[in-house]
Amino acid sequence: MDSCRFENCDVCGIRADIASYVNPAGITDCQFNNCTNGDNESAAIEARDASLRIERCYLNMNDTGILCHAKSVLNMADDANNVFFNRITNVRFTDDDPYETTCAIYEGHNDFYHYYNHQTEETANDFDFDKNYFSVSTPYPIDADGNWFQNDLVRTIPVNDTIDITIDKYDQGANQEAPDPENSRFFTALQYEKAKDYEAAYDLYADIIESYSEVEEKYLPSCYDAIYRLSTLNNIPVVQSIQFFNAEIINCAVSDTVLHNLLTSYLTKLFIVDEDFQSAIDLIQVRIDEPYSTLDSLRAVLDLEIVLQLASFEENKKPITTRYAQYKYPNIQVFSARHEEHWQQMKRLLKSTDGDTPPIPPAVTLYQNYPNPSNPSTTINFSLPKQMKAKLKVYNLKGQLVKELVNGTIPKGRHKVVWDGKNAQGKSAATGIYLIRLDTGGRAITRKAMLLK
């Protein structure tokens, strides 16, 4: 979808469902304005089981910019250049256990603004995670390097040391790119893809998956997504990727449930691309027969409805069989109505299982940095009960200022900032213990942090 404009949508501008994957171009040069109903249920883009590329889009004054449901791995990396300026949340995640949804924004040079509502004294967040995010021990991290965040703050809700957003390098300003990162296999693969050398990119993504380092592990969802994405182009045979995902599914069947389910989703979508609807149906029916959760069983029904409908559109219809013929509808009108009913049922279930957002503490709070010890970057969270002037500084044990991280009027709410382990002159600080001090005039709080190199 290219160069479209969406205004005043009550529910969402675009809903990306499992059938959206056959178009690798994704959503480009679109504007989304005022998709709002005031309760954070409206979004510019709502995605379920989606592998969309979102590029050069302007998401302005919607309740939520992008709402990601289960198995969505949205690609906003590598010069995507989107602008987020939304009322409540820029990117919001809803899922259950196992938690499979994430997004890729590495070197995306996206701009994240923080809208401030003067009536409610609330400031918009960049990333909003539901309570189910914490039900798994190793949710996929988000590498936010190479993006611009207003005031150099990554605002998440809730603030919790198990939220894994890594960032070592901000863009210097809105619409300004940071220097290219240090050379890495993942960045090189992105450059191959940008140059349309798809075979080289495909091979390198596969190599990373086969022999990833500890540093590269966070890019695995993006690498798998790239393998799928490149398979939708004519350069890579779909059957090659079907064989690839089949082998990976066998390898992780027991050891990694989250990855197993995510890869099975990609395999299902590849069967759809290949118009092998029966194989897709067979995979989906297993999730209905033996559900690991009520929500996933309902999502499997949504998938099955789509695949059965797509199969009915084919001119040379191959015979298909399903044990759930009740989801094979006589026409597109009945499909649309029933599919929407199941969507709303899924959202009600998610809402009923989602906990309330932890309240903002009534006093200024500085949380322990993480990781601690760090090597070299560490994330510092703090919360303010109201808008106020605040300074966040790093000192050595002699009381000498190492670096000032925040100095200005900061809105009410939870805030996140990263210390990259460098001093004010941009040189790496020495190994040792440092003091992180939050000063709001009336109160100062200090935490100890250890830097290891």
C-alpha positions as CSV (number, residue, x, y, z in Angstrom):
1,M,0.0,0.0,0.0
2,D,1.5,3.3,-1.1
3,S,0.7,7.0,-0.6
4,C,-2.6,6.6,1.1
5,R,-4.2,8.9,3.7
6,F,-6.4,7.8,6.7
7,E,-8.3,10.4,8.7
8,N,-10.6,10.1,11.8
9,C,-10.8,6.3,11.8
10,D,-12.8,5.0,14.8
11,V,-11.1,1.6,15.1
12,C,-8.0,1.6,12.8
13,G,-6.7,2.9,9.6
14,I,-5.3,-0.5,8.4
15,R,-5.8,-3.9,9.8
16,A,-3.0,-6.3,8.8
17,D,-4.2,-9.9,9.2
18,I,-2.5,-13.1,8.1
19,A,-3.5,-12.5,4.5
20,S,-1.4,-9.4,4.3
21,Y,1.9,-11.1,3.8
22,V,1.9,-11.8,0.1
23,N,2.9,-8.1,-0.5
24,P,6.5,-7.6,0.7
25,A,6.3,-3.9,-0.2
26,G,4.2,-3.3,3.0
27,I,2.9,0.2,3.9
28,T,4.9,3.1,2.5
29,D,4.4,6.9,2.3
30,C,1.0,6.8,4.1
31,Q,-0.4,9.3,6.6
32,F,-2.6,8.3,9.6
33,N,-4.3,11.1,11.5
34,N,-6.7,11.1,14.4
35,C,-7.6,7.4,14.6
36,T,-9.0,7.8,18.1
37,N,-11.9,6.9,20.4
38,G,-10.1,8.1,23.5
39,D,-9.6,4.7,25.3
40,N,-6.4,3.4,23.6
41,E,-8.4,0.9,21.5
42,S,-7.9,2.8,18.3
43,A,-4.7,2.5,16.2
44,A,-3.4,3.8,13.0
45,I,-2.2,0.3,12.1
46,E,-3.4,-2.9,13.8
47,A,-1.4,-6.0,13.1
48,R,-2.0,-9.7,13.9
49,D,0.5,-12.4,12.8
50,A,1.9,-9.7,10.4
51,S,5.3,-9.4,8.7
52,L,4.8,-6.0,7.3
53,R,7.4,-3.4,6.2
54,I,6.3,0.1,7.4
55,E,8.3,2.8,5.8
56,R,8.1,6.6,5.5
57,C,4.7,6.8,7.2
58,Y,3.5,9.7,9.4
59,L,1.4,8.5,12.3
60,N,0.0,11.6,13.9
61,M,-2.4,12.1,16.9
62,N,-3.9,8.6,16.9
63,D,-4.6,6.9,20.2
64,T,-1.9,4.3,19.3
65,G,0.4,4.4,16.3
66,I,0.9,0.6,15.8
67,L,-0.9,-2.1,17.8
68,C,0.9,-5.4,17.5
69,H,-0.9,-8.7,18.3
70,A,0.5,-12.2,18.5
71,K,3.2,-13.3,16.1
72,S,3.6,-9.9,14.6
73,V,7.2,-9.0,13.7
74,L,6.9,-5.6,12.1
75,N,9.9,-4.3,10.1
76,M,10.7,-0.6,10.7
77,A,14.5,-1.0,10.5
78,D,17.1,0.1,8.1
79,D,16.1,3.6,7.0
80,A,12.3,3.1,7.5
81,N,12.1,6.9,8.5
82,N,8.6,6.7,10.1
83,V,7.4,9.6,12.3
84,F,5.4,8.7,15.5
85,F,3.5,11.5,17.3
86,N,0.5,9.8,19.0
87,R,-1.8,10.6,21.9
88,I,-1.2,7.6,24.2
89,T,1.3,5.1,22.8
90,N,3.5,5.0,19.7
91,V,3.9,1.2,19.6
92,R,1.7,-1.1,21.8
93,F,2.0,-4.9,22.2
94,T,-0.7,-7.3,23.2
95,D,-0.1,-11.1,23.4
96,D,-0.2,-14.0,25.7
97,D,2.1,-16.8,26.8
98,P,4.2,-17.6,24.8
99,Y,4.9,-14.0,23.9
100,E,5.8,-13.8,20.2
101,T,5.2,-10.3,19.0
102,T,8.0,-7.8,18.6
103,C,9.2,-5.1,16.1
104,A,12.5,-4.4,14.3
105,I,13.6,-0.7,14.4
106,Y,17.4,-1.2,14.3
107,E,19.0,1.7,12.3
108,G,15.4,2.6,11.2
109,H,16.0,6.3,11.8
110,N,12.4,6.6,13.0
111,D,11.4,9.7,15.0
112,F,9.5,9.1,18.3
113,Y,7.8,12.2,19.7
114,H,6.2,12.4,23.2
115,Y,2.8,14.1,23.0
116,Y,1.9,15.9,26.3
117,N,-1.8,16.2,27.2
118,H,-2.1,19.3,29.3
119,Q,-5.6,18.3,30.6
120,T,-4.6,15.0,32.0
121,E,-0.9,15.8,32.5
122,E,0.0,12.5,30.8
123,T,2.8,12.0,28.3
124,A,2.6,9.5,25.5
125,N,4.8,6.4,25.7
126,D,7.0,4.9,23.0
127,F,6.4,1.3,23.9
128,D,3.5,-0.1,25.9
129,F,3.7,-3.8,27.1
130,D,0.8,-5.7,28.6
131,K,1.3,-7.8,31.7
132,N,1.6,-11.0,29.7
133,Y,5.0,-9.7,28.5
134,F,6.4,-10.7,31.9
135,S,5.0,-14.3,31.8
136,V,8.0,-15.5,29.7
137,S,11.6,-15.5,30.8
138,T,13.2,-14.5,27.5
139,P,11.0,-12.2,25.5
140,Y,12.6,-11.0,22.3
141,P,14.6,-7.8,22.9
142,I,14.2,-4.6,20.7
143,D,17.4,-3.0,19.5
144,A,16.5,0.7,19.2
145,D,19.9,1.9,18.0
146,G,19.8,4.5,15.2
147,N,16.5,6.1,16.1
148,W,15.5,9.5,17.5
149,F,13.6,9.8,20.8
150,Q,12.4,13.2,22.1
151,N,14.6,14.4,25.0
152,D,16.8,11.2,24.4
153,L,14.3,9.3,26.5
154,V,12.8,6.0,25.6
155,R,9.4,6.0,27.4
156,T,8.0,2.5,28.2
157,I,5.1,1.4,30.2
158,P,5.4,-0.1,32.6
159,V,9.0,0.6,33.7
160,N,10.4,-2.8,34.6
161,D,13.9,-4.2,34.5
162,T,12.7,-7.2,32.4
163,I,11.6,-5.0,29.5
164,D,14.5,-5.5,27.1
165,I,15.0,-2.5,24.9
166,T,18.7,-1.9,24.1
167,I,20.0,1.4,22.8
168,D,23.6,2.5,22.6
169,K,23.3,5.2,20.0
170,Y,20.6,7.8,19.4
171,D,20.1,9.8,16.2
172,Q,21.3,13.4,16.9
173,G,18.0,14.9,16.0
174,A,14.7,14.4,14.3
175,N,15.1,13.7,10.6
176,Q,18.8,13.2,11.1
177,E,20.6,9.9,10.8
178,A,23.3,8.7,13.1
179,P,26.6,7.6,11.6
180,D,26.6,4.0,10.3
181,P,27.1,1.5,13.1
182,E,30.2,-0.6,13.5
183,N,30.3,-3.4,10.9
184,S,28.3,-6.5,11.8
185,R,26.8,-9.4,9.9
186,F,23.3,-8.2,10.5
187,F,24.0,-4.7,9.3
188,T,25.8,-6.2,6.3
189,A,22.8,-8.3,5.5
190,L,20.5,-5.3,5.6
191,Q,22.8,-3.5,3.2
192,Y,22.7,-6.4,0.8
193,E,19.0,-6.3,0.9
194,K,18.9,-2.6,0.3
195,A,21.1,-3.1,-2.8
196,K,18.7,-5.7,-4.0
197,D,21.3,-8.4,-3.8
198,Y,18.7,-10.7,-2.3
199,E,20.6,-14.0,-2.7
200,A,23.6,-12.6,-0.7
201,A,21.2,-11.2,2.0
202,Y,19.3,-14.4,2.2
203,D,22.5,-16.5,2.7
204,L,23.9,-14.2,5.3
205,Y,20.6,-14.1,7.3
206,A,20.7,-17.9,7.2
207,D,24.3,-18.0,8.4
208,I,23.4,-15.7,11.4
209,I,20.6,-18.1,12.3
210,E,22.9,-21.1,12.0
211,S,25.8,-19.7,14.0
212,Y,24.6,-16.6,15.9
213,S,26.7,-15.1,18.7
214,E,25.4,-13.9,22.0
215,V,25.3,-10.3,20.6
216,E,23.5,-11.4,17.5
217,E,20.8,-13.4,19.3
218,K,18.5,-10.4,19.6
219,Y,18.4,-10.2,15.8
220,L,17.0,-13.7,15.4
221,P,13.3,-12.7,14.9
222,S,14.4,-10.1,12.3
223,C,16.6,-12.7,10.5
224,Y,13.7,-15.2,10.4
225,D,11.4,-12.5,9.2
226,A,13.9,-11.6,6.4
227,I,14.1,-15.2,5.3
228,Y,10.3,-15.1,4.9
229,R,10.3,-11.7,3.4
230,L,12.9,-12.5,0.7
231,S,10.9,-15.7,-0.1
232,T,8.0,-13.6,-1.3
233,L,10.3,-12.1,-3.9
234,N,10.8,-14.0,-7.2
235,N,14.5,-14.3,-6.6
236,I,14.2,-16.9,-3.8
237,P,12.3,-20.2,-4.4
238,V,9.5,-20.5,-1.9
239,V,10.2,-24.2,-1.6
240,Q,13.7,-23.5,-0.4
241,S,12.4,-21.4,2.5
242,I,9.7,-24.0,3.3
243,Q,12.5,-26.6,3.7
244,F,14.5,-24.1,5.8
245,F,11.7,-23.4,8.2
246,N,10.8,-27.1,8.4
247,A,14.3,-27.9,9.5
248,E,14.4,-25.0,12.0
249,I,11.0,-26.1,13.5
250,I,12.3,-29.6,14.1
251,N,15.5,-28.2,15.8
252,C,13.6,-26.1,18.3
253,A,10.5,-28.2,18.8
254,V,11.4,-29.0,22.4
255,S,13.9,-26.4,23.4
256,D,12.2,-23.1,22.5
257,T,8.4,-23.0,22.5
258,V,8.2,-19.3,21.5
259,L,10.5,-19.8,18.5
260,H,8.7,-23.0,17.5
261,N,5.3,-21.3,17.3
262,L,6.7,-18.2,15.5
263,L,8.4,-20.4,12.9
264,T,5.3,-22.5,12.4
265,S,3.5,-19.2,11.7
266,Y,6.0,-18.3,9.0
267,L,5.7,-21.8,7.5
268,T,1.9,-21.4,7.3
269,K,2.3,-18.1,5.5
270,L,4.8,-19.6,3.1
271,F,2.3,-22.3,2.2
272,I,-0.2,-19.5,1.6
273,V,2.2,-17.7,-0.7
274,D,2.8,-21.0,-2.5
275,E,-1.0,-21.5,-2.8
276,D,-0.6,-24.8,-1.0
277,F,-3.8,-24.1,1.1
278,Q,-4.2,-27.6,2.3
279,S,-0.8,-27.7,4.0
280,A,-1.6,-24.3,5.7
281,I,-5.0,-25.7,6.8
282,D,-3.3,-28.8,8.3
283,L,-1.0,-26.7,10.4
284,I,-3.7,-24.4,11.6
285,Q,-6.1,-27.2,12.5
286,V,-3.5,-28.6,15.0
287,R,-3.8,-25.4,17.0
288,I,-7.6,-25.8,17.1
289,D,-7.4,-29.5,18.0
290,E,-4.8,-29.1,20.7
291,P,-4.8,-25.5,21.8
292,Y,-2.2,-24.3,24.3
293,S,-4.5,-21.3,25.2
294,T,-8.0,-20.1,24.5
295,L,-6.7,-17.1,22.8
296,D,-4.5,-19.0,20.4
297,S,-7.3,-21.3,19.5
298,L,-9.4,-18.3,18.6
299,R,-6.5,-16.9,16.6
300,A,-6.3,-20.2,14.7
301,V,-9.9,-19.8,13.8
302,L,-9.2,-16.4,12.4
303,D,-6.4,-17.9,10.4
304,L,-8.5,-20.8,9.1
305,E,-11.3,-18.4,8.0
306,I,-8.8,-16.5,5.9
307,V,-7.1,-19.5,4.3
308,L,-10.5,-21.0,3.4
309,Q,-11.6,-17.7,1.9
310,L,-8.4,-17.4,-0.1
311,A,-8.8,-20.9,-1.4
312,S,-12.3,-20.1,-2.6
313,F,-10.9,-17.2,-4.7
314,E,-8.6,-19.4,-6.8
315,E,-9.8,-20.0,-10.3
316,N,-8.2,-23.4,-10.5
317,K,-9.5,-24.6,-7.2
318,K,-7.6,-27.6,-5.7
319,P,-9.8,-29.8,-3.5
320,I,-9.3,-29.0,0.2
321,T,-10.6,-30.7,3.3
322,T,-11.1,-29.4,6.8
323,R,-12.6,-30.7,10.0
324,Y,-14.0,-27.3,10.7
325,A,-16.3,-26.7,7.7
326,Q,-18.3,-24.2,9.8
327,Y,-15.6,-21.6,9.0
328,K,-16.0,-22.0,5.3
329,Y,-18.4,-19.2,4.4
330,P,-20.6,-18.9,1.3
331,N,-19.5,-15.4,0.3
332,I,-17.2,-12.5,1.2
333,Q,-20.0,-10.7,3.1
334,V,-20.6,-13.5,5.5
335,F,-16.9,-14.0,5.9
336,S,-16.3,-10.3,6.7
337,A,-19.1,-10.3,9.4
338,R,-18.0,-13.5,11.1
339,H,-14.3,-12.6,10.9
340,E,-15.0,-9.3,12.6
341,E,-17.0,-11.0,15.3
342,H,-14.0,-13.2,16.1
343,W,-11.7,-10.2,16.0
344,Q,-13.8,-8.5,18.7
345,Q,-14.0,-11.7,20.7
346,M,-10.2,-11.9,20.6
347,K,-9.9,-8.3,21.8
348,R,-12.3,-8.9,24.7
349,L,-10.3,-11.9,25.8
350,L,-7.1,-9.9,25.7
351,K,-8.7,-7.1,27.7
352,S,-10.0,-9.5,30.3
353,T,-6.6,-11.1,30.9
354,D,-4.6,-7.8,30.7
355,G,-3.8,-6.3,34.1
356,D,-4.0,-2.7,35.1
357,T,-1.1,-0.5,34.4
358,P,1.1,0.0,37.5
359,P,0.4,3.4,39.0
360,I,3.0,6.1,38.9
361,P,4.7,6.2,42.4
362,P,3.5,9.3,44.4
363,A,7.2,10.3,45.0
364,V,10.2,10.9,42.8
365,T,11.7,7.4,42.2
366,L,15.1,6.3,40.8
367,Y,15.2,2.6,40.0
368,Q,18.3,0.5,40.0
369,N,20.0,0.6,36.6
370,Y,20.2,-2.6,34.5
371,P,22.3,-4.4,33.6
372,N,24.4,-3.9,36.6
373,P,27.3,-4.5,36.3
374,S,27.3,-3.1,32.7
375,N,29.6,-3.5,29.7
376,P,29.4,-0.7,28.8
377,S,25.8,0.5,28.3
378,T,23.2,0.5,31.1
379,T,19.6,1.6,31.2
380,I,18.4,4.0,34.0
381,N,14.6,4.2,34.8
382,F,13.1,6.9,36.9
383,S,9.5,8.2,37.5
384,L,8.2,11.7,38.4
385,P,4.7,12.2,40.1
386,K,4.3,15.5,38.2
387,Q,6.1,17.6,35.6
388,M,9.2,19.1,37.1
389,K,12.8,20.1,36.5
390,A,15.1,17.2,36.9
391,K,18.8,16.5,36.5
392,L,20.3,13.0,36.0
393,K,24.0,12.8,36.3
394,V,26.8,10.2,36.7
395,Y,29.6,10.8,39.2
396,N,32.7,8.8,40.1
397,L,33.5,7.9,43.7
398,K,35.5,11.1,44.1
399,G,32.4,13.1,43.5
400,Q,33.6,14.3,40.1
401,L,31.0,14.7,37.4
402,V,31.4,12.1,34.6
403,K,28.4,12.9,32.4
404,E,25.1,14.7,32.6
405,L,22.3,12.6,31.1
406,V,19.2,14.8,31.7
407,N,18.8,18.4,32.5
408,G,15.5,20.1,31.9
409,T,11.8,20.1,32.6
410,I,10.6,16.5,32.3
411,P,6.9,15.5,32.1
412,K,5.1,13.4,34.7
413,G,5.5,9.7,34.2
414,R,8.0,6.9,33.8
415,H,11.2,7.6,31.9
416,K,14.1,5.6,30.5
417,V,17.6,6.8,29.6
418,V,20.7,5.0,28.6
419,W,24.3,5.8,29.8
420,D,26.7,4.5,27.1
421,G,29.6,4.2,29.6
422,K,31.3,7.3,28.2
423,N,32.2,10.6,29.9
424,A,31.2,14.1,28.7
425,Q,34.1,14.2,26.3
426,G,32.9,11.0,24.6
427,K,35.7,8.8,25.9
428,S,35.1,5.5,27.6
429,A,34.9,5.6,31.4
430,A,37.2,3.4,33.3
431,T,36.1,0.1,35.0
432,G,34.8,0.9,38.5
433,I,31.9,2.0,40.7
434,Y,29.9,5.1,39.7
435,L,27.1,7.0,41.3
436,I,23.9,7.8,39.4
437,R,22.1,10.8,40.9
438,L,18.6,12.1,40.2
439,D,18.1,15.6,41.5
440,T,14.6,17.3,41.3
441,G,15.4,20.3,43.5
442,G,13.5,19.2,46.5
443,R,14.9,15.7,46.5
444,A,18.0,13.9,45.4
445,I,18.4,10.1,45.0
446,T,21.6,8.2,44.3
447,R,22.2,4.6,43.1
448,K,25.5,2.8,42.7
449,A,26.4,1.4,39.3
450,M,29.3,-0.8,38.3
451,L,31.0,-0.6,34.9
452,L,33.1,-3.5,33.7
453,K,35.2,-3.6,30.6
